[in-house]
């Protein structure tokens, strides 16, 4: 139906696009298990797992993306790309394909490859575009569909096709059928892409209505072609029944499958705001994202370009199509969606980017009026200088804009993709006692440990569960461990609700806490006060752990804090692991009972032999001074 415009004239500018953007993207490509909790990154860790294991994603499942992504990731790993980096590289490949289609459409609409290249580069530097070309997410894949649909819809028919349209020939419906098929794949991939439908209908309206008699058949065929996009959903059922390592929800049964397909868990984000304040909040949220992506001048210039294109008969069809594409997504986001959805942001950004192109094309195309009157020479000369200044600005402004986007977005995106929280969480999980169950809330940290377990196979003896697990069953069959940071969101009271019993916690390993429903009691009478019944130093490759079993002869009537200092040979403090209370601050002394044993672990860096650990309990006086109540020493010696 169409041939991409990659002639010798048009190829060089596109090579420049790749030469500019690819190194920039590679500088921020995510190559480690994700650890960031930024809203862009929430699901990245899960996607890293799924694209390495032929698993299934959160609703709506995105099966076409998962199947295509697993193939691409598999090939990338065969040529030496690491398992953590391959999902991000997969996104980059789809993103570059999307930019290729966008460049092709820009050249086709304007015939100006240099301007098309500049617009493509600037669009590629917008934050939402850039980040999704660097991380394991679904949106660069969706952008391919959006660009392809617009390319098909706006491709100018050849003279023979125009003749066929006029007489209602069969070829007039090929464009519609391709849009129906690809549009079905797009919408079944991500429901947000339905927002482009009004724009596509407008673009093909002459072909669609060429013969009203044939319209019912065309619509039925189009519907059947669109429904083919549902076929990939069989993947969810097949993977659930084949025992895939990572399956989200329960798509193996009827209710679970429809929960996934319909995305019921995200329904809380969909619907009109309940008040004008809610509507204003939506308005401010989406506009804040757009301003962050392309700045206020970028938005204004994009809108101006689209408006100018409406006045140009040659550009009007494309301008209205793009206004509908971005405008419907914008209005839906404000009126009916209460969270940030990149699938809706990207069409808006793309429409504004084409506005830049149309504006640049208008400036480049402007011709001065010709006059033979001498008295007009001075005014025409001034106008000529003005137009010349505009054309100089046409070269300078995009460069400055690109530099601004690069300077602002590169550190931000690099900070997200290089966040080592995931690696730190994996290192912590490696300390989990053998044969225990580790609970980490569903989210980036859970995904990082899941990646280490299911993809890297580094945690074969750890059973990983989320906050939705049946903890009573787990405790009935073994030990339950959770990170110390869990208690910020899920305090002891939450655990007691889940277990329907009192809960007592001990440190099980560095920054890992054991959940118990029975107190550990001393087998013999304890000395008065609070004493370390047992104390030992345990060494690993890069740190040492002070293990202390505290015992209280009587129930404490006030709380004390813990100090743990690593001292060199001159008694200088070179490291410390102080806590506001035992068990990483979560087990105050006043929660103890007489005769109870509370186990604690204090990690310290491993240093040369000869160091000493001074530890104990202290309190802060009313004067602000600190008073050590109990002090103990132990050599920091590794066996």
Secondary structure, DSSP 8 states (H G I E B T S, - for coil): -------HHHHHHHHHHHHHHHHHHHHH---S-----STTTTTHHHHHHHHHHT---STT--HHHHHHHHHHHHHHHHTT--HHHHHHHHHHHHHHHHHHHHHHHHHHHHS-HHHHHHHHHHHHHSHHHHHHTTSS-SHHHHHHHHHHHHHHHH----HHHHHHHHHT-GGGGHHHHHHHHHHHHHHHH-GGGGGGHHHHHHHTHHHHTS-HHHHHHHHHHHHHHHHGGGGGGHHHHHHHHTT-S---TTTTSHHHHHHHHHTGGGGGGBS--SSHHHHHHHHHHHHHHHHHHHHHHHHHHHHHHHHHHHT-HHHHHHHHHHHHHHHHHHHHHHHHB-S--HHHHHHHHHHHHHHHHHHHHHHHH--------GGGHHHHHHHHHHHHHHHHHHHHHHHHHHHHHHHHHHHHHHHHHT-THHHHHHHHHTTS-TT-EEE--TTHHHHHHHHHHHTS---TT-EEE-TTS-HHHHHHHS-EEEETTHHHHS-HHHHHHHHTS--EEEEEETTEEEEESS--B-SS---SSEEEEEEEEEE-SSEEEEEEEEEESS--SS--EEEEEEE-TT--EEEE--BSSBTTTTB-GGG--TTBEEEEEEEEE---TT-EEEEEEEEE-TTS-EEEEEEEEEE----
